[in-house]
Amino acid sequence: MWIGITITMEHINFKEKKQFEVTYLTFLIALGVLGLLFGSLIVFQTIKIASLEKDITEKEGALASLGALSQKKEDAENSKSATSLSKIMNVVEEKIEWSTYLEILSLVPNRVWLTDLKLTKEKIVINGQYSMTKDVVSFLNKLKEKKMFKELGLRSTQRNIEKDKEETLTFVMEGMVK
């Protein structure tokens, strides 16, 4: 017994020109595809805009913090300049000649280190460190020999010992300017 199946195939002719017919179904399919494309474009642009807004917000925050740091640095520099200027102006207003400072500094022995020197028209205060007492006494005697100051004397000495460090010896001299 033989069972035969026959398949019929219609031949498609691409050369044959037929007029394209627009039906409701093809119109709805085309409209659906266009709607899908347009909706995808809107979603993509919305995501892109949100990402850009986030980047802008982050960059504005970074810019604001840089501006604040720049302002702090500028304020610190201005404060430093103002402090330095005020010190210079105090010296100028007090009209103490630099030669007086230089003369005092030229008398400092090798093992004496000055940490602060305040000189006004009326008073002198010298703070420093030393390694040997005889050097501080020598410095004091040299200053007295110059006769630039009256009532010049050693007001205090102190011995500081810290853990794991060498001891430091400090002194304070005070006197009146002639």
C-alpha positions in Angstrom: 0.0 0.0 0.0 1.3 3.2 -1.0 0.2 6.5 0.6 1.2 9.5 -1.3 1.5 12.9 0.0 1.5 15.6 -2.4 2.8 19.1 -1.6 1.8 21.9 -3.7 3.8 24.9 -3.7 2.8 28.2 -5.2 5.3 30.0 -7.1 6.1 33.5 -6.1 7.0 35.8 -8.9 9.0 38.8 -7.8 9.1 40.2 -11.3 5.4 40.6 -11.5 4.4 44.1 -10.4 1.4 44.3 -8.3 0.0 47.4 -6.7 0.5 47.5 -2.9 -2.7 47.5 -1.0 -3.0 49.2 2.4 -5.4 47.5 4.6 -6.4 48.3 8.1 -4.2 45.5 9.4 -1.1 46.7 7.6 -1.8 50.3 8.7 -2.2 49.2 12.4 1.0 47.1 12.2 3.0 50.0 10.8 1.5 52.4 13.3 2.4 49.9 16.1 6.0 49.6 14.9 6.4 53.4 14.7 4.9 53.8 18.2 7.3 51.2 19.6 10.3 53.0 18.0 9.1 56.4 19.2 8.5 55.0 22.8 11.9 53.4 22.9 13.5 56.7 21.8 11.7 58.6 24.5 12.7 56.0 27.2 16.3 56.1 26.0 16.4 59.9 26.0 14.9 60.1 29.5 17.5 57.7 30.9 20.3 59.7 29.1 19.0 63.1 30.5 18.7 61.6 34.0 22.3 60.4 33.8 23.5 63.8 32.5 21.6 65.6 35.3 23.3 63.3 37.9 26.8 64.1 36.4 26.0 67.8 36.4 25.0 67.6 40.1 28.2 65.7 41.0 30.4 68.2 39.1 28.6 71.2 40.7 29.2 69.7 44.1 32.9 69.1 43.3 33.2 72.6 41.9 31.6 74.0 45.1 34.0 72.1 47.3 37.0 73.3 45.2 35.7 76.8 45.5 35.4 76.5 49.3 39.0 75.1 49.5 40.3 77.8 47.3 38.5 80.4 49.4 40.0 78.9 52.6 43.5 78.9 51.1 43.0 82.5 50.0 41.8 83.5 53.4 44.7 81.7 55.1 47.2 83.5 52.7 45.5 86.9 53.3 45.6 86.2 57.1 49.2 85.3 56.9 50.0 88.3 54.8 48.0 90.5 57.2 49.8 89.1 60.2 53.2 89.6 58.6 52.3 93.1 57.5 51.1 93.9 61.0 54.4 92.7 62.5 56.3 94.9 60.0 54.0 97.8 60.6 54.6 97.4 64.4 58.3 97.6 63.9 57.9 100.6 61.6 55.5 102.4 64.0 57.8 101.7 67.0 60.7 103.1 64.9 63.2 100.5 66.1 66.0 100.3 63.7 67.1 97.0 62.3 70.6 97.7 63.3 69.5 97.2 67.0 68.1 93.7 66.1 71.3 92.9 64.2 73.5 94.1 67.1 71.6 91.9 69.5 71.8 88.9 67.2 75.5 89.4 66.7 76.1 88.9 70.5 74.3 85.5 70.7 76.9 82.7 71.6 77.0 79.5 69.6 75.2 77.3 72.2 72.3 79.8 72.7 69.3 79.7 70.4 66.8 82.6 70.4 63.1 81.5 70.1 61.5 84.9 70.4 62.8 88.5 70.5 60.3 91.3 71.3 61.7 94.8 71.1 59.6 98.0 71.6 60.6 101.5 72.4 60.2 100.8 76.1 61.0 97.1 76.7 62.9 94.1 75.4 62.0 90.4 76.1 64.2 87.7 74.9 63.2 84.0 75.0 65.6 81.2 74.1 67.2 77.8 74.8 70.7 77.0 75.9 73.0 74.1 76.5 75.3 75.5 79.2 74.5 78.2 81.8 77.8 80.0 81.3 76.7 80.8 77.7 73.5 82.5 78.8 75.4 84.5 81.5 78.0 85.5 78.8 75.1 86.6 76.5 73.6 88.7 79.3 76.9 90.3 80.2 77.5 91.2 76.5 74.1 92.9 76.3 74.8 94.8 79.5 78.2 96.0 78.1 76.4 97.6 75.1 74.5 99.8 77.5 71.4 99.8 75.2 69.2 98.5 78.0 68.7 99.2 81.7 67.5 96.8 84.4 68.3 93.9 82.0 68.2 90.6 83.8 67.5 86.9 83.6 63.8 86.7 84.7 63.5 82.9 84.5 65.2 79.6 83.5 63.5 76.3 83.1 64.6 72.7 82.6 62.2 70.6 80.5 62.6 66.8 80.4 60.3 64.8 78.1 60.2 61.0 77.7 62.6 59.7 75.1 64.0 63.2 74.3 66.9 65.3 75.4 66.4 67.8 78.1 65.9 71.4 77.0 66.9 74.4 79.0 65.0 77.6 78.4 65.4 81.2 79.6 63.6 84.6 79.6 65.5 87.9 79.7 63.7 91.2 80.3 64.8 94.8 80.4 64.0 98.4 79.7 65.3 100.2 76.6 67.3 103.3 77.2 
